[in-house]
Amino acid sequence: MKLADIAKALNAHLDNAPPDTEITGVAGIEQASPGQVTFVSNPKYNAAAKSTKASAVIVAETFPAISTGMLRSKNPYLAWAKAIELFYQPPRYAPGVHPTAVVHPKAKLGKNAHIGPYVVIDEDAVIGDNAVLLAHVVIYRGVTIGNNFFAHAHAVVREFCQLGDNVLLQNGAIVGCDGFGFAKNEDEDDGHRWHKIVQSGNVVVESDAELQANTCVDRASIGETRIGRGAKLDNLVHVGHSCTIGHDTLVCAQVGLAGTTDVGNNVILAGQVGVSGHVKIGDGAIAIAQSGIPHDVPAGAMVSGAPAIDHKLWLKCCAAYAKLPEIAKAVRKLSERG
């Protein structure tokens, strides 16, 4: 593609490079070579932009001038994402049902479905148009799924769950596994054993949501667990029974939500955040990595630590913590004098 065409596609302003420069691909800023486009959105890499061999760099509109060509954008990271799409074509899957797949006679498939090897689709499952189910995907009975569903190998959707349009399940994602519900049976004859609570509810995954590899979303004991429109759940996330996650919320790797957690819209839970049950996290809140959240978080708040507190306060606490040996030494000297 010509640089001018790329600029138009990205809604970017081309600066300091001939518009007819031929571009053959994209690459990281340190690996890029002539004929490729790269990007800078993190100030950490500003210096690398001066030495990159790329033909053009996607940068912010206010980025200082460099000798290399620039594609100035309001949102360089988003422009970079769209630039990759211009050059990468993902595999396409032809419609058809593989001979090893098992599709129940009462299941309903929409138009142009690709059903891969050893896929199992049970009774009364309904799947919309343009679905792609790769090897070993299992759809339990009574599931309903909208259009443009894509399930990578070994994804599973359990009985009676409901998925909207454009839902993407990465490898090993599980929708609707049993919630972790047990009641203590303290009968003397029963030896204080745990009695399993039937998980009679389901999971609803709204349109445009993505569940990445080995993420598990538990079904509710009663009612539903709900993943909102456009929510993105990273690898190894656990969503407990009866949780609600709002629209366009990001849940990063290894986050764990205990049952009946209510997460609002546009929330960011960074890696390894843990949330106690029956907690409400308000819209737009951010929890820094490894935060432990035992209480409600107001909308728009940024919290850190375990138990989680205001992020700025947590930074002050961290600074004080590093000085504790020095403070303890000073206190000992004062006590000795006293």
C-alpha positions as CSV (number, residue, x, y, z in Angstrom):
1,M,0.0,0.0,0.0
2,K,1.0,3.6,-0.5
3,L,1.6,5.7,2.6
4,A,-1.1,8.1,1.4
5,D,-3.6,5.3,1.3
6,I,-2.6,4.1,4.8
7,A,-2.9,7.6,6.1
8,K,-6.4,7.8,4.7
9,A,-7.4,4.4,6.1
10,L,-6.2,5.4,9.5
11,N,-7.5,8.9,9.5
12,A,-4.0,10.1,10.1
13,H,-2.0,13.1,8.8
14,L,1.1,12.1,6.8
15,D,4.1,14.2,7.6
16,N,7.7,14.3,6.3
17,A,7.5,11.4,3.9
18,P,6.5,11.0,0.2
19,P,2.9,9.9,-0.1
20,D,3.7,7.4,-2.8
21,T,6.1,5.5,-0.5
22,E,5.4,1.8,-0.9
23,I,4.6,0.0,2.4
24,T,4.6,-3.8,2.6
25,G,3.9,-4.5,6.3
26,V,4.1,-3.5,9.9
27,A,6.7,-4.2,12.6
28,G,7.9,-3.2,16.1
29,I,9.9,0.0,16.4
30,E,13.2,-1.8,16.9
31,Q,12.7,-4.5,14.3
32,A,11.1,-2.4,11.6
33,S,12.9,-2.0,8.2
34,P,12.4,0.2,5.2
35,G,9.0,-0.4,3.6
36,Q,7.4,-1.0,7.0
37,V,5.3,1.1,9.4
38,T,5.7,1.1,13.2
39,F,4.3,3.1,16.1
40,V,4.9,5.0,19.3
41,S,2.2,5.4,22.0
42,N,4.4,4.9,25.1
43,P,6.9,7.7,25.9
44,K,9.4,5.0,26.8
45,Y,10.0,4.5,23.1
46,N,10.2,8.1,22.0
47,A,14.0,7.9,21.6
48,A,13.7,4.7,19.5
49,A,11.5,6.7,17.0
50,K,14.6,8.7,16.1
51,S,16.7,5.7,15.1
52,T,14.1,3.3,13.7
53,K,14.6,2.1,10.1
54,A,10.8,2.1,9.4
55,S,9.5,4.2,6.5
56,A,6.9,5.8,8.8
57,V,6.0,5.9,12.5
58,I,2.5,6.3,13.8
59,V,2.7,9.0,16.5
60,A,0.5,11.4,18.4
61,E,-0.5,14.7,16.8
62,T,1.8,16.6,19.2
63,F,4.8,14.3,18.8
64,P,8.1,16.2,18.2
65,A,9.3,16.2,14.6
66,I,11.8,13.4,13.6
67,S,13.6,12.7,10.3
68,T,11.5,9.6,9.7
69,G,8.0,9.9,8.1
70,M,5.2,10.3,10.6
71,L,1.5,9.3,10.6
72,R,0.1,11.7,13.1
73,S,-3.0,10.4,14.9
74,K,-5.3,11.4,17.7
75,N,-5.1,7.8,19.0
76,P,-1.8,6.2,17.9
77,Y,-2.5,2.9,19.6
78,L,-5.8,2.5,17.9
79,A,-4.3,3.6,14.6
80,W,-1.6,0.9,15.0
81,A,-4.3,-1.7,15.7
82,K,-6.0,-0.8,12.5
83,A,-2.7,-0.7,10.6
84,I,-2.1,-4.4,11.5
85,E,-5.5,-5.2,10.1
86,L,-4.5,-3.7,6.7
87,F,-1.8,-6.2,6.3
88,Y,-2.8,-9.3,8.2
89,Q,-5.5,-11.6,6.9
90,P,-6.6,-14.2,9.4
91,P,-7.4,-17.8,8.2
92,R,-10.8,-18.2,6.6
93,Y,-13.0,-21.2,7.2
94,A,-15.2,-22.6,4.5
95,P,-18.8,-23.5,5.4
96,G,-19.5,-27.1,6.1
97,V,-19.7,-29.8,8.8
98,H,-16.7,-32.1,9.3
99,P,-17.6,-35.8,9.1
100,T,-16.4,-36.4,12.6
101,A,-18.6,-33.7,14.1
102,V,-21.7,-34.8,16.0
103,V,-24.7,-32.4,15.5
104,H,-28.0,-33.4,17.1
105,P,-30.9,-33.6,14.7
106,K,-32.8,-31.1,16.8
107,A,-29.9,-28.5,16.9
108,K,-30.3,-25.6,14.5
109,L,-27.4,-24.0,12.6
110,G,-27.5,-20.7,10.8
111,K,-26.2,-20.1,7.3
112,N,-22.5,-20.5,6.4
113,A,-21.5,-22.4,9.6
114,H,-18.1,-24.0,9.8
115,I,-18.2,-27.0,12.1
116,G,-14.7,-28.5,12.7
117,P,-13.5,-31.9,13.6
118,Y,-15.0,-33.6,16.7
119,V,-17.3,-30.7,17.5
120,V,-20.3,-31.7,19.5
121,I,-23.6,-29.7,19.4
122,D,-26.4,-31.1,21.6
123,E,-30.1,-31.2,21.4
124,D,-32.1,-27.9,20.9
125,A,-28.9,-25.8,20.6
126,V,-29.4,-22.8,18.3
127,I,-26.5,-21.1,16.6
128,G,-26.8,-18.1,14.3
129,D,-25.3,-17.3,10.9
130,N,-21.6,-17.4,10.0
131,A,-20.5,-19.4,13.1
132,V,-17.0,-20.9,13.2
133,L,-16.5,-23.8,15.7
134,L,-13.0,-25.3,15.6
135,A,-11.9,-28.7,16.7
136,H,-13.4,-30.2,19.9
137,V,-15.7,-27.4,20.7
138,V,-18.7,-28.6,22.7
139,I,-22.1,-26.9,22.8
140,Y,-24.5,-28.3,25.4
141,R,-28.2,-28.7,25.0
142,G,-30.5,-25.7,24.9
143,V,-27.8,-23.2,24.2
144,T,-28.7,-20.1,22.1
145,I,-25.9,-18.2,20.3
146,G,-26.2,-15.2,17.9
147,N,-24.5,-14.5,14.6
148,N,-20.8,-14.5,13.9
149,F,-19.9,-16.7,16.8
150,F,-16.2,-17.9,16.8
151,A,-15.0,-20.6,19.1
152,H,-11.4,-21.8,19.1
153,A,-10.5,-25.4,19.9
154,H,-11.8,-26.9,23.2
155,A,-14.1,-24.1,24.1
156,V,-17.3,-25.2,25.9
157,V,-20.7,-23.6,26.3
158,R,-22.8,-25.4,28.9
159,E,-26.5,-26.1,29.0
160,F,-29.0,-23.3,28.5
161,C,-26.5,-20.5,28.3
162,Q,-27.2,-17.5,26.0
163,L,-24.6,-15.8,23.9
164,G,-25.2,-12.7,21.7
165,D,-23.7,-11.7,18.3
166,N,-20.0,-11.5,17.6
167,V,-18.9,-13.4,20.7
168,L,-15.4,-14.8,20.6
169,L,-14.2,-17.7,22.8
170,Q,-10.5,-18.5,22.8
171,N,-9.1,-21.9,23.4
172,G,-10.4,-23.7,26.5
173,A,-12.8,-21.0,27.6
174,I,-15.7,-22.4,29.6
175,V,-19.1,-20.7,29.7
176,G,-21.5,-22.0,32.3
177,C,-19.5,-24.4,34.5
178,D,-21.0,-25.1,37.9
179,G,-20.7,-22.3,40.5
180,F,-18.8,-23.2,43.6
181,G,-21.8,-23.6,45.9
182,F,-21.9,-25.9,48.9
183,A,-23.8,-25.9,52.2
184,K,-22.3,-27.4,55.3
185,N,-24.2,-30.5,56.5
186,E,-23.6,-30.7,60.2
187,D,-25.7,-33.8,60.8
188,E,-23.8,-36.1,63.2
189,D,-24.4,-39.1,61.0
190,D,-23.1,-37.2,58.0
191,G,-19.7,-36.3,59.4
192,H,-19.9,-32.5,58.7
193,R,-19.8,-33.0,54.9
194,W,-20.5,-30.5,52.2
195,H,-23.8,-30.7,50.3
196,K,-23.6,-29.5,46.7
197,I,-26.1,-26.7,45.9
198,V,-27.6,-27.3,42.5
199,Q,-26.5,-24.7,40.0
200,S,-29.8,-24.2,38.3
201,G,-29.1,-20.8,36.6
202,N,-27.2,-20.0,33.5
203,V,-24.7,-17.5,32.0
204,V,-25.6,-14.7,29.6
205,V,-22.8,-13.3,27.4
206,E,-23.9,-10.2,25.6
207,S,-22.8,-9.2,22.1
208,D,-19.2,-8.3,21.2
209,A,-17.7,-9.9,24.3
210,E,-14.5,-11.9,24.2
211,L,-13.4,-14.6,26.7
212,Q,-9.8,-15.6,26.3
213,A,-7.9,-18.9,26.9
214,N,-8.9,-21.0,29.9
215,T,-11.3,-18.4,31.3
216,C,-14.2,-19.9,33.3
217,V,-17.5,-18.2,33.9
218,D,-19.7,-20.0,36.5
219,R,-23.4,-20.4,36.0
220,A,-25.6,-19.1,38.8
221,S,-27.2,-21.2,41.5
222,I,-30.4,-19.4,40.6
223,G,-30.9,-16.6,38.1
224,E,-27.9,-15.7,35.9
225,T,-24.3,-14.7,35.6
226,R,-24.0,-11.9,33.1
227,I,-21.1,-10.7,31.0
228,G,-21.9,-7.3,29.5
229,R,-21.7,-6.1,25.9
230,G,-18.1,-5.6,24.7
231,A,-16.5,-6.9,27.9
232,K,-13.1,-8.5,27.4
233,L,-11.9,-11.2,29.8
234,D,-8.2,-12.1,29.6
235,N,-6.7,-15.6,30.0
236,L,-7.3,-17.5,33.3
237,V,-10.0,-15.2,34.6
238,H,-12.5,-16.8,37.0
239,V,-16.0,-15.3,37.3
240,G,-17.9,-16.8,40.2
241,H,-21.6,-17.6,40.2
242,S,-24.2,-14.8,39.9
243,C,-21.6,-12.1,39.1
244,T,-22.4,-9.2,36.7
245,I,-19.8,-7.6,34.6
246,G,-20.8,-4.4,32.8
247,H,-20.3,-3.3,29.2
248,D,-16.8,-2.6,27.8
249,T,-15.1,-3.7,31.1
250,L,-11.6,-5.1,30.9
251,V,-10.7,-8.0,33.3
252,C,-7.0,-8.9,33.0
253,A,-5.2,-12.2,33.5
254,Q,-5.8,-14.3,36.6
255,V,-8.4,-12.0,38.1
256,G,-10.8,-13.8,40.4
257,L,-14.3,-12.6,41.2
258,A,-16.1,-14.4,44.1
259,G,-19.8,-15.0,43.7
260,T,-22.4,-12.2,43.3
261,T,-19.7,-9.5,42.5
262,D,-21.2,-6.6,40.6
263,V,-18.7,-4.9,38.3
264,G,-19.8,-1.8,36.5
265,N,-19.3,-0.5,33.0
266,N,-15.8,0.6,31.7
267,V,-14.1,-0.8,34.7
268,I,-10.4,-2.1,34.5
269,L,-9.3,-4.9,36.8
270,A,-5.6,-5.4,36.3
271,G,-3.8,-8.7,36.6
272,Q,-4.4,-10.9,39.6
273,V,-6.9,-8.7,41.2
274,G,-9.1,-10.6,43.7
275,V,-12.6,-9.5,44.7
276,S,-14.6,-10.8,47.6
277,G,-18.2,-11.9,47.1
278,H,-21.2,-9.4,47.2
279,V,-18.9,-6.5,46.4
280,K,-20.0,-3.7,44.0
281,I,-17.4,-1.9,41.8
282,G,-18.7,1.3,40.3
283,D,-18.5,2.4,36.7
284,G,-15.1,3.5,35.4
285,A,-13.2,2.3,38.5
286,I,-9.6,0.9,38.1
287,A,-8.0,-1.7,40.3
288,I,-4.2,-1.9,40.1
289,A,-2.6,-5.3,39.7
290,Q,-2.8,-7.7,42.7
291,S,-5.2,-5.5,44.5
292,G,-7.4,-7.3,47.0
293,I,-10.9,-5.8,47.2
294,P,-13.1,-6.8,50.2
295,H,-15.4,-3.8,50.0
296,D,-17.4,-1.7,47.5
297,V,-15.4,0.6,45.2
298,P,-17.0,3.9,44.2
299,A,-17.4,4.9,40.5
300,G,-14.3,6.4,39.0
301,A,-12.0,5.4,41.9
302,M,-8.5,4.0,41.4
303,V,-7.5,1.6,44.1
304,S,-4.4,-0.5,45.0
305,G,-3.1,-2.8,47.7
306,A,-4.7,-5.5,49.9
307,P,-7.0,-4.5,51.3
308,A,-7.5,-2.0,48.5
309,I,-7.3,1.7,49.3
310,D,-7.0,4.8,47.2
311,H,-4.1,4.5,44.8
312,K,-2.4,7.8,45.8
313,L,-2.6,6.8,49.5
314,W,-1.3,3.4,48.7
315,L,1.8,5.0,47.0
316,K,2.4,7.0,50.1
317,C,2.1,3.8,52.2
318,C,4.6,2.1,49.9
319,A,7.1,4.9,50.3
320,A,6.7,4.8,54.1
321,Y,7.0,1.1,54.2
322,A,10.5,1.3,52.6
323,K,11.5,3.6,55.4
324,L,10.2,1.4,58.3
325,P,13.6,0.1,59.3
326,E,15.0,3.6,59.5
327,I,11.9,4.7,61.5
328,A,12.1,1.7,63.8
329,K,15.7,2.5,64.5
330,A,14.9,6.1,65.4
331,V,12.0,5.0,67.7
332,R,14.4,2.6,69.5
333,K,16.9,5.4,70.1
334,L,14.2,7.7,71.5
335,S,12.9,4.9,73.8
336,E,16.4,4.3,75.0
337,R,16.9,7.9,75.9
338,G,13.5,8.0,77.6
